[in-house]
Amino acid sequence: IVWDRFKLSFPILLGGVILLSFLLLVIYYLLFSRLSSLIRLIARIICVLFSISLIVAAGMIKVTTDATSEIGMDEELAASGVTKEHYTICIAVREDSAYQSLSDLSGVKIGYNRVYDEKMLPGVKELFSKETSITPLFDDFSNFKYMVDDLFADDPGIGAVLFNEVDKKAVKKCFKKYDAKMRIIGQYDIECEEQLALTAVADVTSDPFIVYLSGLDTRSDSVGKERTDANQIVIVNPQTEQLLFLGIPRDYYVDFASFDKKDKFNHSSNYGIKESIAILENLLDMKINYYGQIKFQGAIDIVDAVGGLDVYNPASFPGLDDVYYYEEGNLHMDGDMALYFMRSRKLVPGGDNARVSNQTRVLKALITKLCDPSVFAKSYNGILKAMKDNVHTNMTSTELNDLIQMQITKMPKWDMNNFQLKGSDGKDASGHYLMIPDESSIEEAKGLIRKVLAGEII
């Protein structure tokens, strides 16, 4: 237990023990020799300063191990392949019904969309167990329209409906008089487990691995079915000190892994992180080892923690919602400005392709700054707090500690390269924007991934 918890700081502690032993000998000589009183005073001052430095170092070790324990997944849970996702659910009834709370739903069937929300049922059952003494009854539907139609039928089979808060718009579309005829009797946060077939590498400090990073379209505490607004695959080879950032357009029109259909990639989050990973693995013929989900607020906090970023903008454009105007050239951005820079598309020259490029520019600038020893030391606590509050990952605390230890002790000079999947503008049957994949860029990405994993310099 001690070794796992302090492995991060072991080399530092070993060096500290050697240095401390030497200093103690020097201080002992200065304090108890027959030298002048001034020298003995200096020795006492050295003692005080060194004691303070040890206290600070111990504090940093505790902050690090506490933070990585909260950020990283439990070792046993990670080994089982289970990940936990958090959802905000709504339970609604007809406005003219007598149901006011969960306790009123005894013997009442609750409709749900089995395609999207099947995996939420264990969490909903646990919610009822905590809040009431009743066992909920469920009825499944293949889509939201059938579910709402049944609720408002003359002889309804269900008395309430269950849906994820992020699907509220979809439910509204199924019933135009939603606000006047339907009433939400409760909105709750629940936790659900999902089985992922991800294989961790033996040693993240030496073995190549692949991470899927997902920027979630949310500022709330919930991490679940939010849209994946920014998507990057990072291929890491610690031996060659290479990083390859591979940008995935959010509106990429792809084959879904678990369903016989094509849709925009960011809609895969409706089915959970498992579906998003499976789509990318099939698309690029690779195996993802780890994932990291970062909320909007996390992007803001992490960038602010390192003192902002210097990012090159190749073409001027007004940002999303006209909050910022981005001039061409090198720009210094705080967290909020960087977030809008990464999210803007419609008025950016190059559209969705340019948006992915801008996301990569910000990510590379952030990694560069995090690898700067002076910045890392100065922003240490802020970085860890921002990650602790806003990052969800299947990496274990031990793996996170190993990576931090490697960066502190070896200071690798990462060679960062980037590529992005390209495509052309298109529209679906409803006239909504999508990006039609360029097959040649997919094949080129596959080749780059194989090269980095094999240790070839690209």
RASULVEN-V144049 format. One line per field, one symbol per residue. ss: DSSP state (H for helix, E for strand, C for the rest). psi: psi as a letter, one per 30 degrees, with the letter a starting at -180 (. if undefined). burial: + if it has 16 or more other C-alpha atoms within 10 Angstrom, else -. A space follows every 10 residues. Layout:
BEGIN
ss: ???
psi: ???
burial: ???
END
This chain:
BEGIN
ss: CHHHHHHHHH HHHHHHHHHH HHHHHHHHHH HHCCCCHHHH HHHHHHHHHH HHHHHHHHHH HHHHHHHHHH HCECHHHHHH CEEEEEEEEE EEEECCCCCC CHHHHCCCEE EEEHHHHHHH HHHHHHHHHH HCCCCCEEEE ECCHHHHHHH HCCCCCCCCE EEEEHHHHHH HHHHCCCHHH HEEEEEEEEE EEEEECCCCC CCCCCCCCEE EEEEEECCCC CCCCCCCEEE EEEEEEECCC CEEEEEECCC CEEEECCCCC CEEEHHHHHH HCHHHHHHHH HHHHCCCCCE EEEEEHHHHH HHHHHCCCEE EEECCCEECH HHCCEECCEE EEECHHHHHH HHHCCCCCCC HHHHHHHHHH HHHHHHHHHH CCHHHHHHHH HHHHHHHHHH EEECCEHHHH HHHHHHHHHH CCCCEEEEEE CCEEEEECCC CCEEEEECHH HHHHHHHHHH HHHHCCCC
psi: eeeeegeege eeeeeeeeee eeeeeeeeee eglhlleeee eeeeeeeeee eeeeeeeeee eeeeeeefee elkkeeeeef gklkkkljlk kllkeglfkf leffgkgkkk kljfeegeff eeeeeeeeee faglkkklkk lfleeeeeee egleikflfl kklkefgeee eeffjfheef fkkkfkklkl kkkkkkikjl lejfffkklk kjkkjkilga fkjcglkjfk kkkjkkjfef hkkjkjkjkf gkjlkkefki lklkefffff glfeeeeeee eeeghlkkel lkkkleeeee eeeeegglkj kkjfkklklk ggelkjlkak kkkaeeeeee effkeegkkf beeeeeeeee eeeeeeeeef fjeeeeeege eeeeeeeeff kklgkleeee eeeeeeeeef hkikjklllk klalkakafg gkklkkkjee eeeeeeeeee eeefgkk.
burial: ----+++++- --+------- ------+--+ +--------+ --+------- ------+--+ +-+++-++++ ++++---+-- ++++++++++ +++++---+- -+--+--+++ ++++-++--+ +-+++-++-- -+-+-+-+++ +-+++-++-+ ++----++++ +++++++--- ++-++--+-- -++++---++ ++---+-+-+ ---+++-+++ ++++++++-- -+++++++++ ++++++++-+ ++++++++++ +++++++--- ---+++++++ ++++++++++ --+---++++ ++++++++++ ++++++++++ +++---++++ -----+---- --++++++++ +++++--+-- -+++++++++ ++++++-+++ +----+--++ -+++++++++ ++++++++++ ++++++++-- ---+--++++ +++------- ---++++--- -+--+--++- -++-----
END
